[in-house]
Amino acid sequence: MRNDNVEHPVARFPATPGTYLLQLFCPQPRTLAIGHLGELELVPGCYLYLGSAHGPGGLAARLSHRLHPVRRPHWHLDYLRQGAEIHQVWYSTDNHADECLWAAALARIRGCIPIFGFGASDCRCPSHLFRRTAPPTLSSFRRRLRQLCPEHGRIICKK
């Protein structure tokens, strides 16, 4: 998923509702205009974006949009993708999966710094985007998530 010019097959993701995390990497410092949020100073490192897919086509439709090149930015993430590449996708179709719950779990991982207001305009979370020098491991994320929601199901990682 490192090259936005490569078409990403929708069939890799289920057409059911779910929650996802996009792991993005910014290789060099950049300043991006992020719609109404204003300018965002990107520093090199890992960015973790959380989202959900509850509309028609579920995760397959939403991630298809997220993984293809952006012509006209609309969502906060569309702007961010102009300076950061997607490296991995984590997702879950578990009934307990929720982007706000996932944001709370990321906030418990040492070194995860929220980018306030990003992607969280429709909820009370401080952010749905976190910055970290290096990506967290899926196992550390699962541990933090299970501390908050012991019955949370499986999370799948796609590279």
Disulfide bonds with the S-S distance in Angstrom:
none
